[in-house]
Structures are given as C-alpha cells and as structure tokens.
Amino acid sequence: MKCYKCNEKAVVLIRRKKYACKEHFNQWVRGRVESVIRKFKVKGKIAVAISGGKDSATCLKLLSTFKDLQIFPFHINLGIKNYSRNCLKAVRKICSELKLEPHIIDLKKEYGITIDKLKGKKCSDCGTIKRYLSNKFAFENKLDWVATGHNLTDELVFIFNNLLSGQVSQLLRIGPVLPSMKGKKLVGRVKPLYFLMERETEKFAILNEIPFYKGKCPYSKEAPTTSLKKIAEILEKYYPDKVKNLVNSFLKIKEKLPEEKFKTKFCKKCSYPSLSKICKFCKIIQASG
C-alpha cells in the first residue's frame, strides 16, 4: 500500500482505506491535536498530567512541539505496588528525552495514604484523587490549563457509562475543553487527543518510540467501565467513522441540556469547591486516616 499523500510505502492504516507513511501519519496526528489547541484558543502555561501510559506520553510529546506553549508535566504517584513504580520510571524517561522536569505528587508522602491501603476503595476514588490533585497543582502554580491524555475512545466510554447509570447531566462534562472558573478555583481542562482514537495514539507512540509503560493497573479489572471499553474498541475497529459521528451527536445533545444550577460551596477542610461541606477528596483522606 502507498501513502495517501506520497508514493512512499505506507506503515499504518488511518481510519478506513486511508494508509500513510510515518511522516504523513505524524502530520495527520499532530493536525488533529492542533485543531483542538487552535480552535479553543489553548495557550499559556499548560500542566500536563502524565501517568506513564501511552496516551499521556503521546499527549506530552505532541504538546512539546508547540513552541508557543509552556509545558509543566506532573505525575501523581498513587502508591500501587509495582505498577506505580514502573509508571514513574516511564514518566522520568519520556521527560528526560524531552528535557522537561516532571513534578511528582506523591500520595503517601503528602497525604499519608496509598491506593493499595485505601479503606473501602472504589475505582471512582482514583478518579476523584487525580482530578482533585491535578486541579490543585495547576491552580496553586497559577497555570492556565490542565491537559490530559483522554482520547475519543475514552470519551465514548464516559458517555456510555453515564447513560447506563442514568447520569445524563454528566454529559455537560464532555467535549475537548472545559473552561476555567477562577471564582470556583477550577482550572480549565483540555483533551488534546480528543479527535484521535486509542489505537491511533498507540500507533503514534510505537512508531515514534515514545517511552511508556504497557502494564495495566491491577485494580482496573474491577472498574465498571472495563466491559464498556471492550464495546468501544469493537466499534473503533469495525466502524471507526461511526465513533466520531456518535460522539459528535452527543456534543450536539450537550448544547441542548440546561446548565446545572447549584450554589458554589467550598470544602471546610481544604477550601476547594465541593457539593457538600466536605469535598470527596477530603472524605477519602479522612476515612483512611
């Protein structure tokens, strides 16, 4: 097969019946990231959450090519035996190659807990911890955005999960960006890989020899989204164009949903926004103390 843009031998299939050489595949991938950065006017200082996996490593690599952005990679060490150690190694390696110094947020050192020793832990606790700490890091360092490695496949899983659990209002959180709300101490969030499917980010990482850890979190088997991820991967494999159309359809539905109206509250323990007197993060720390 020949590349769709030149006569060089293709090394990767981009979507259905569209093949590309490495050079033009890289251009295609970067173009999708640039469409997010430029369309939504993402600029300034960017906190890049890097877990050590393929998606966040790809996200960091691509964002580092935008010379008008200031990149601040950070990693949250969750204290999961073996897994966290290997993730941290991958983080240090990719950052070293890009000549960036990662900020390490160590859950055990700073809060005295680890995911392994979390009492009555649920998969959602990990998400709560990561969202809280990433926002806190960005806010306290006066950064403009938090960038994550979420891709189109992740977005589809998020949509499926919330529809099946009846949480339709959560669709207000979908989309490439969520704007800052400085009065609520919330830093804007951006998903640079939003228009890329998971297999495309993986191919980019492998072709460009980006260091990442291939292991899976030992607790991911318990996650309710694991089976939904398999459904999304089947759709991605056999109906790649439909995945994008499906997510776009929900983005249109989002525009019709009424904004949630609730009085802004701030946690009595940490002073960050909360729906109750004590935020979920502080409740997790308190329960494990």
ChimeraX attribute file (.defattr): number of C-alpha atoms within 10 A of each C-alpha:
attribute: neighborCount
match mode: 1-to-1
recipient: residues
	/A:1	15
	/A:2	14
	/A:3	20
	/A:4	18
	/A:5	14
	/A:6	12
	/A:7	11
	/A:8	15
	/A:9	14
	/A:10	20
	/A:11	17
	/A:12	19
	/A:13	17
	/A:14	17
	/A:15	15
	/A:16	11
	/A:17	8
	/A:18	14
	/A:19	20
	/A:20	24
	/A:21	20
	/A:22	18
	/A:23	14
	/A:24	18
	/A:25	24
	/A:26	16
	/A:27	12
	/A:28	14
	/A:29	18
	/A:30	20
	/A:31	13
	/A:32	15
	/A:33	20
	/A:34	18
	/A:35	15
	/A:36	19
	/A:37	20
	/A:38	10
	/A:39	9
	/A:40	14
	/A:41	9
	/A:42	20
	/A:43	14
	/A:44	13
	/A:45	18
	/A:46	23
	/A:47	29
	/A:48	26
	/A:49	24
	/A:50	30
	/A:51	24
	/A:52	28
	/A:53	22
	/A:54	23
	/A:55	24
	/A:56	25
	/A:57	28
	/A:58	27
	/A:59	25
	/A:60	24
	/A:61	18
	/A:62	17
	/A:63	22
	/A:64	17
	/A:65	11
	/A:66	14
	/A:67	8
	/A:68	11
	/A:69	15
	/A:70	16
	/A:71	22
	/A:72	21
	/A:73	22
	/A:74	22
	/A:75	22
	/A:76	21
	/A:77	21
	/A:78	22
	/A:79	18
	/A:80	17
	/A:81	13
	/A:82	11
	/A:83	17
	/A:84	18
	/A:85	15
	/A:86	17
	/A:87	26
	/A:88	21
	/A:89	14
	/A:90	23
	/A:91	26
	/A:92	21
	/A:93	17
	/A:94	22
	/A:95	19
	/A:96	12
	/A:97	11
	/A:98	13
	/A:99	10
	/A:100	15
	/A:101	15
	/A:102	20
	/A:103	16
	/A:104	15
	/A:105	17
	/A:106	16
	/A:107	17
	/A:108	14
	/A:109	11
	/A:110	8
	/A:111	12
	/A:112	12
	/A:113	19
	/A:114	19
	/A:115	20
	/A:116	12
	/A:117	13
	/A:118	16
	/A:119	14
	/A:120	9
	/A:121	14
	/A:122	13
	/A:123	15
	/A:124	10
	/A:125	16
	/A:126	17
	/A:127	11
	/A:128	14
	/A:129	19
	/A:130	17
	/A:131	14
	/A:132	18
	/A:133	16
	/A:134	22
	/A:135	21
	/A:136	16
	/A:137	17
	/A:138	23
	/A:139	19
	/A:140	10
	/A:141	12
	/A:142	13
	/A:143	19
	/A:144	20
	/A:145	26
	/A:146	27
	/A:147	27
	/A:148	23
	/A:149	24
	/A:150	21
	/A:151	23
	/A:152	22
	/A:153	23
	/A:154	19
	/A:155	22
	/A:156	23
	/A:157	20
	/A:158	18
	/A:159	21
	/A:160	17
	/A:161	18
	/A:162	15
	/A:163	14
	/A:164	9
	/A:165	8
	/A:166	10
	/A:167	11
	/A:168	14
	/A:169	14
	/A:170	15
	/A:171	18
	/A:172	18
	/A:173	14
	/A:174	16
	/A:175	18
	/A:176	21
	/A:177	20
	/A:178	18
	/A:179	13
	/A:180	15
	/A:181	10
	/A:182	10
	/A:183	9
	/A:184	14
	/A:185	17
	/A:186	19
	/A:187	25
	/A:188	21
	/A:189	23
	/A:190	25
	/A:191	22
	/A:192	28
	/A:193	29
	/A:194	24
	/A:195	22
	/A:196	18
	/A:197	24
	/A:198	22
	/A:199	16
	/A:200	20
	/A:201	21
	/A:202	17
	/A:203	19
	/A:204	21
	/A:205	20
	/A:206	14
	/A:207	14
	/A:208	13
	/A:209	9
	/A:210	18
	/A:211	21
	/A:212	25
	/A:213	19
	/A:214	12
	/A:215	12
	/A:216	11
	/A:217	13
	/A:218	11
	/A:219	14
	/A:220	11
	/A:221	12
	/A:222	11
	/A:223	12
	/A:224	12
	/A:225	18
	/A:226	12
	/A:227	13
	/A:228	18
	/A:229	18
	/A:230	12
	/A:231	15
	/A:232	22
	/A:233	21
	/A:234	12
	/A:235	16
	/A:236	20
	/A:237	15
	/A:238	12
	/A:239	14
	/A:240	17
	/A:241	13
	/A:242	12
	/A:243	21
	/A:244	18
	/A:245	11
	/A:246	12
	/A:247	19
	/A:248	13
	/A:249	11
	/A:250	17
	/A:251	17
	/A:252	10
	/A:253	12
	/A:254	19
	/A:255	11
	/A:256	10
	/A:257	12
	/A:258	9
	/A:259	10
	/A:260	9
	/A:261	6
	/A:262	7
	/A:263	8
	/A:264	11
	/A:265	16
	/A:266	18
	/A:267	17
	/A:268	14
	/A:269	11
	/A:270	12
	/A:271	14
	/A:272	19
	/A:273	19
	/A:274	18
	/A:275	13
	/A:276	12
	/A:277	13
	/A:278	19
	/A:279	21
	/A:280	17
	/A:281	21
	/A:282	17
	/A:283	12
	/A:284	19
	/A:285	16
	/A:286	10
	/A:287	10
	/A:288	16
	/A:289	11
